[in-house]
Amino acid sequence: MQSQVDAQEARACGRQAVKYAITEISGSVAIKRLGNGSKYKIELFRTDLKNVAEKTRSMPDEYIASDGNDITDAFIEYAKPLAGPLPKTEYLGNYPRI
């Protein structure tokens, strides 16, 4: 499943990649997060592939519950703007619960 926010951001990245290709600027499109909550915004920018390929970021400790097998409220607040409105799902019969 994809969220509405994810779909919008993916389309925006694709459009920006085409614009770069037309002007013969090579590289990758990256997203920078500029806000949180209702002020969530993104900025697209060009970067070299070497800056993103094979890079792994671990989840910050503040997002992992003390027992090590769950997430914290801080992560939920971080992720809410990325997910946008949660979709209805047939297999759950309602909105997924957080």
Secondary structure as UniProt FT lines:
FT   HELIX           4..22
FT   TURN            23..24
FT   STRAND          28..33
FT   HELIX           37..39
FT   STRAND          42..47
FT   HELIX           49..51
FT   TURN            52..54
FT   HELIX           61..63
FT   TURN            66..67
FT   HELIX           73..83
FT   TURN            90..92
//
